[in-house]
Amino acid sequence: MGQKLEKYLRCVYQEKAAYCLMFVSRQYRDKVWPTTERESALARSLCQQNEYILPVRMDQTEIEGITDGTIKYVPLRSTLRRSSRNS
């Protein structure tokens, strides 16, 4: 099942999904399946012109290719502050 799931996830993130919303955190960085997601999404983003990866940064964890300035991200705390001010 592991190989089939990995192949399926790669297909979803490289070919089928309109966007890839990533909730970036230490837990996200350290787990196996998010790594498959991230690698596949980064591979696709190199091949297309429009924005595909939409990262939301949950903490200060660094992830190569995502938080190093290559892709702009939304810090969750500032989003929550803006949302609460508008309520």
C-alpha positions as CSV (number, residue, x, y, z in Angstrom):
1,M,0.0,0.0,0.0
2,G,2.8,2.4,0.8
3,Q,4.2,2.5,-2.8
4,K,0.7,2.8,-4.3
5,L,-0.1,5.7,-1.9
6,E,3.1,7.5,-2.7
7,K,2.5,7.1,-6.5
8,Y,-1.1,8.4,-6.0
9,L,0.1,11.4,-4.0
10,R,2.7,12.3,-6.6
11,C,0.1,12.1,-9.3
12,V,-2.3,14.4,-7.3
13,Y,0.4,17.0,-6.5
14,Q,2.2,17.0,-9.9
15,E,-0.8,16.6,-12.2
16,K,-4.3,17.0,-10.8
17,A,-4.5,19.6,-8.0
18,A,-5.3,23.2,-8.9
19,Y,-3.3,24.4,-5.8
20,C,-1.3,22.9,-3.0
21,L,-2.1,24.5,0.4
22,M,0.6,23.7,2.9
23,F,0.4,24.3,6.6
24,V,4.1,24.5,7.3
25,S,5.2,23.5,10.8
26,R,7.8,21.4,12.5
27,Q,5.4,18.4,12.4
28,Y,4.8,19.0,8.7
29,R,8.5,19.0,8.0
30,D,9.3,15.9,10.0
31,K,6.5,13.5,8.6
32,V,7.0,11.2,5.6
33,W,3.8,12.0,3.6
34,P,4.1,15.8,3.7
35,T,7.7,15.3,2.4
36,T,6.2,13.5,-0.6
37,E,3.6,16.2,-1.0
38,R,6.3,19.0,-0.8
39,E,8.7,17.3,-3.2
40,S,6.0,16.7,-5.8
41,A,4.5,20.2,-5.4
42,L,8.0,21.8,-5.8
43,A,8.7,19.8,-8.9
44,R,5.4,21.0,-10.5
45,S,5.9,24.6,-9.4
46,L,9.2,24.7,-11.3
47,C,7.4,23.7,-14.5
48,Q,4.6,26.2,-14.5
49,Q,4.3,30.0,-14.5
50,N,1.3,30.6,-12.2
51,E,1.3,30.2,-8.4
52,Y,0.6,26.6,-7.3
53,I,2.0,26.3,-3.8
54,L,0.1,28.3,-1.1
55,P,2.0,27.9,2.1
56,V,0.7,29.0,5.5
57,R,3.5,29.2,8.1
58,M,2.3,27.9,11.4
59,D,5.6,28.4,13.3
60,Q,9.2,29.4,12.6
61,T,10.2,26.1,11.1
62,E,12.5,26.4,8.1
63,I,11.8,24.3,5.0
64,E,14.1,24.4,2.0
65,G,12.3,25.7,-1.1
66,I,9.3,27.0,0.9
67,T,10.5,29.3,3.7
68,D,13.9,30.4,2.2
69,G,12.3,33.2,0.1
70,T,11.8,31.1,-3.0
71,I,8.0,31.0,-2.4
72,K,6.0,33.7,-0.6
73,Y,4.0,32.5,2.4
74,V,1.3,33.7,4.7
75,P,2.3,33.8,8.4
76,L,-0.7,32.5,10.3
77,R,-0.4,34.9,13.2
78,S,-0.6,38.0,11.1
79,T,-3.6,36.5,9.2
80,L,-5.4,35.8,12.5
81,R,-4.7,39.3,13.8
82,R,-6.1,40.9,10.7
83,S,-9.1,38.6,10.8
84,S,-9.9,39.5,14.5
85,R,-9.6,43.2,13.8
86,N,-12.1,43.0,11.0
87,S,-14.7,41.1,13.1
